[in-house]
């Protein structure tokens, strides 16, 4: 006698679909954990790496690492981009980006000055941008991810030197500047004299949490199989003369 009674096609399809979905979500979480491991590894390696010349890697940065670079030039006057809705240690604030023109170059690089907390719920007062030529040191990294765009930054509609962003899109910033930008941004080294907070460890979900979510999804897949078996198992019939 079969251990399982014949299930309906609907029950089979529903169980298979559930197992495939939960398994795919578990694998996706494991992939995300690997991505976060690699991201943290790159930042850790960059903090101890020797300084490289910016010009040698500006247009084609290495895909597998975030180099620490040095470059000399001047900040472009009249342009600051304030990335809103940022947090640091549970405090709301902004990151301030200023375009910087390397010496003898026509392409600019967007420089993250660091984090400033909000003041009584309002945008903080920004310090003046240095006008004198400067030499910058920092990490050359991809811009922060844009996530889901809802409405856009509307840069063309904003006037004045300071413009608020909800995400960093280098193409849109370049169009606003009327100047080409390099494909990455510069995260400045820590400066005790600066009011900006510069702690560049990425604020991302820890890899361990992604793996915990993966375990959860795999458990759901297993549960779907167990439920299917329990609902379709044949129950042993008692003899008629057997007392209950």
LOLOGU-192686 format. One record per residue (C-alpha): x, y negated, z negated; residue in three letters. Coordinates in Angstrom, 1 decimal. Each point is the difference from the previous one (the first is absolute). Layout:
<bakols>
X,Y,Z,code
X,Y,Z,ALA;
...
</bakols>
This chain:
<bakols>
X,Y,Z,code
0.0,0.0,0.0,UNK;
1.3,-3.4,0.9,UNK;
1.1,-2.2,-2.9,UNK;
-1.5,-3.1,1.8,UNK;
-3.4,-0.4,1.5,UNK;
-0.1,-1.5,3.4,UNK;
0.2,-3.8,-0.2,UNK;
-1.8,-2.4,2.3,UNK;
2.0,-1.8,2.7,UNK;
-0.7,-3.3,-1.8,UNK;
1.6,1.3,-3.2,UNK;
3.0,1.2,1.8,UNK;
0.4,-3.3,2.0,UNK;
-0.5,-2.1,-3.1,UNK;
2.6,2.0,-2.0,UNK;
2.6,0.0,2.8,UNK;
-0.5,-3.7,0.6,UNK;
0.4,-0.7,-3.7,UNK;
3.2,2.1,-0.3,UNK;
1.5,-1.6,3.0,UNK;
-0.8,-3.5,-1.2,UNK;
1.3,0.5,-3.5,UNK;
3.1,1.7,1.3,UNK;
0.7,-2.8,2.4,UNK;
-0.4,-2.6,-2.7,UNK;
2.4,1.9,-2.3,UNK;
2.6,0.2,2.8,UNK;
-0.5,-3.8,0.6,UNK;
0.7,-0.7,-3.6,UNK;
3.1,2.1,0.1,UNK;
1.2,-2.0,3.1,UNK;
-0.7,-3.2,-1.9,UNK;
2.0,1.2,-2.9,UNK;
2.9,0.7,2.3,UNK;
-0.3,-3.5,1.5,UNK;
0.1,-1.6,-3.4,UNK;
3.0,2.1,-0.9,UNK;
1.8,-1.2,3.1,UNK;
-1.0,-3.7,-0.6,UNK;
1.3,0.1,-3.6,UNK;
3.2,1.7,1.2,UNK;
0.6,-2.7,2.6,UNK;
-0.4,-2.8,-2.6,UNK;
2.2,1.7,-2.5,UNK;
2.7,0.6,2.7,UNK;
-0.2,-3.6,1.2,UNK;
0.7,-1.5,-3.4,UNK;
3.4,1.7,-0.1,UNK;
0.9,-0.4,3.7,UNK;
2.7,-2.3,1.3,UNK;
-1.0,-3.3,1.6,UNK;
-0.2,0.1,3.8,UNK;
0.1,-2.7,2.6,UNK;
-3.6,-1.0,0.9,UNK;
0.7,-0.7,3.7,UNK;
1.1,3.6,0.6,UNK;
-3.3,1.6,-1.0,UNK;
-2.5,-2.9,0.2,UNK;
-1.8,1.0,3.2,UNK;
0.3,3.8,-0.4,UNK;
0.2,0.8,-3.7,UNK;
0.6,3.7,-1.0,UNK;
-3.2,1.9,-0.3,UNK;
1.2,2.2,-2.9,UNK;
1.2,-2.6,-2.5,UNK;
-0.4,-3.6,-1.2,UNK;
3.3,-1.7,0.4,UNK;
1.3,-2.7,-2.4,UNK;
1.0,-3.0,2.3,UNK;
1.6,-3.4,-0.1,UNK;
-0.9,-2.8,2.3,UNK;
0.7,-3.8,0.2,UNK;
-2.3,-2.7,1.4,UNK;
-2.8,-2.3,-1.0,UNK;
-3.6,0.2,-1.1,UNK;
-2.5,-1.3,2.6,UNK;
-1.6,-3.1,-1.5,UNK;
-3.8,-0.4,-0.3,UNK;
-0.9,3.7,-0.1,UNK;
-0.9,2.2,-3.0,UNK;
-2.2,3.0,-0.1,UNK;
-1.6,1.0,-3.3,UNK;
-1.1,3.7,-0.2,UNK;
-2.9,0.0,-2.4,UNK;
-1.5,2.7,-2.2,UNK;
3.3,1.5,-1.2,UNK;
0.7,1.4,-3.4,UNK;
3.1,0.6,-2.2,UNK;
-0.1,1.6,-3.4,UNK;
-3.8,-0.4,0.0,UNK;
0.2,-3.7,0.8,UNK;
-1.7,-1.5,3.0,UNK;
2.1,-2.3,2.3,UNK;
1.5,-0.5,3.4,UNK;
3.0,0.7,2.1,UNK;
1.5,-3.0,1.9,UNK;
1.5,0.5,3.5,UNK;
2.1,-2.6,1.7,UNK;
1.5,0.3,3.5,UNK;
3.8,-0.2,0.2,UNK;
2.0,-0.7,3.1,UNK;
3.4,1.7,0.1,UNK;
2.9,-2.1,1.3,UNK;
0.3,0.0,3.7,UNK;
-3.2,2.0,0.5,UNK;
-3.4,-0.7,1.6,UNK;
-1.9,2.7,-1.9,UNK;
-1.1,-0.6,-3.6,UNK;
-0.3,2.5,-2.9,UNK;
-2.8,-0.2,-2.5,UNK;
1.4,-0.2,-3.5,UNK;
-1.9,1.1,-3.1,UNK;
0.9,-2.4,-2.8,UNK;
-1.6,2.2,-2.6,UNK;
-3.0,0.1,-2.3,UNK;
-1.7,-2.9,-1.8,UNK;
-2.9,0.4,-2.4,UNK;
-3.2,-1.8,0.4,UNK;
-0.6,-3.0,-2.3,UNK;
-3.4,0.0,-1.7,UNK;
-1.4,1.9,3.0,UNK;
1.3,-2.5,2.6,UNK;
2.9,0.4,2.4,UNK;
3.3,-0.9,-1.7,UNK;
1.9,-3.2,0.8,UNK;
2.8,0.9,2.4,UNK;
3.5,-1.2,-0.4,UNK;
1.5,-1.9,2.9,UNK;
1.8,1.9,2.8,UNK;
3.7,-0.6,0.1,UNK;
1.0,-2.2,2.9,UNK;
3.8,0.6,0.0,UNK;
1.6,2.8,1.8,UNK;
0.0,3.2,-2.0,UNK;
1.4,3.5,-0.1,UNK;
-2.6,2.6,-0.9,UNK;
0.4,3.5,-1.4,UNK;
-2.8,2.6,-0.1,UNK;
-1.6,3.1,1.2,UNK;
-1.2,0.2,3.6,UNK;
-3.3,1.9,-0.1,UNK;
-3.2,0.4,1.9,UNK;
-2.8,-2.4,-0.9,UNK;
-2.6,1.1,-2.4,UNK;
-2.8,2.1,1.5,UNK;
-3.1,-1.9,1.1,UNK;
-2.5,2.6,-1.2,UNK;
-3.6,-0.6,1.1,UNK;
-0.4,-3.4,1.6,UNK;
-3.2,-1.8,-1.1,UNK;
-0.4,-3.3,1.8,UNK;
3.7,-0.7,0.7,UNK;
2.4,-2.7,-1.2,UNK;
-1.4,-2.7,2.3,UNK;
3.4,-1.7,0.3,UNK;
-1.0,-2.3,2.8,UNK;
-2.7,-1.5,-2.2,UNK;
2.3,-1.0,-2.8,UNK;
1.9,-3.3,-0.1,UNK;
2.9,-1.2,-2.0,UNK;
3.3,1.6,-0.9,UNK;
-1.4,2.7,-2.3,UNK;
-2.3,2.6,1.4,UNK;
-1.7,2.9,-1.8,UNK;
0.2,3.6,1.3,UNK;
-1.9,3.1,-1.0,UNK;
2.5,2.2,1.8,UNK;
3.3,-0.6,1.8,UNK;
-0.2,0.4,3.8,UNK;
3.3,-1.0,1.6,UNK;
-1.7,-0.5,3.3,UNK;
-2.5,-2.5,-1.4,UNK;
2.6,-1.8,-2.0,UNK;
2.2,-0.3,3.1,UNK;
-2.9,-1.4,2.0,UNK;
-0.6,-2.6,-2.8,UNK;
3.7,-0.9,0.0,UNK;
0.3,0.0,3.8,UNK;
3.2,1.9,-0.5,UNK;
1.0,3.6,0.3,UNK;
0.5,2.0,-3.3,UNK;
2.3,2.9,-0.7,UNK;
-1.9,3.3,-0.6,UNK;
0.6,0.2,-3.8,UNK;
-0.1,-2.3,-3.0,UNK;
2.8,-0.9,-2.4,UNK;
-0.5,0.6,-3.8,UNK;
2.4,-2.4,-1.7,UNK;
2.3,1.2,-2.7,UNK;
-0.8,-0.8,-3.6,UNK;
1.1,-3.6,-1.0,UNK;
-0.1,-0.9,-3.7,UNK;
-0.4,-3.7,1.0,UNK;
-3.1,0.7,2.1,UNK;
-3.5,-0.2,-1.4,UNK;
-1.0,2.8,2.3,UNK;
-0.2,3.6,-1.4,UNK;
1.9,2.3,2.3,UNK;
-0.4,3.7,-1.0,UNK;
-0.2,1.9,3.2,UNK;
-0.9,3.5,-1.2,UNK;
-3.2,0.6,2.1,UNK;
-3.2,0.0,-2.0,UNK;
-1.4,3.2,1.5,UNK;
-1.9,3.0,-1.4,UNK;
2.6,2.4,-1.5,UNK;
0.7,3.2,2.1,UNK;
-1.0,2.1,-3.0,UNK;
-3.5,-1.4,0.1,UNK;
-0.3,0.8,3.7,UNK;
1.0,3.6,-0.8,UNK;
-2.6,0.1,-2.8,UNK;
-2.7,-1.1,2.5,UNK;
1.3,2.7,2.4,UNK;
-0.4,2.7,-2.7,UNK;
-3.6,-1.3,-0.6,UNK;
-0.9,0.3,3.7,UNK;
1.5,3.5,0.3,UNK;
-2.0,1.0,-3.1,UNK;
-3.2,-1.3,1.7,UNK;
0.8,2.2,3.0,UNK;
0.5,3.0,-2.2,UNK;
-3.2,-0.8,-1.9,UNK;
-2.0,-0.1,3.3,UNK;
1.2,3.6,0.8,UNK;
-0.9,1.2,-3.5,UNK;
-3.4,-1.5,0.1,UNK;
-0.6,1.5,3.5,UNK;
0.9,3.5,-1.4,UNK;
-2.1,-0.4,-3.1,UNK;
-3.1,-1.0,1.9,UNK;
0.3,2.8,2.5,UNK;
1.1,3.0,-2.1,UNK;
-2.2,3.0,-0.1,UNK;
-1.4,0.6,-3.5,UNK;
-0.1,3.7,-1.2,UNK;
-3.5,1.2,-0.2,UNK;
-1.0,1.7,-3.2,UNK;
-1.8,3.4,0.2,UNK;
-3.6,-0.3,-0.7,UNK;
0.1,2.2,-3.1,UNK;
2.9,-2.1,-1.5,UNK;
-1.1,-2.1,-2.8,UNK;
0.8,-3.8,0.3,UNK;
</bakols>
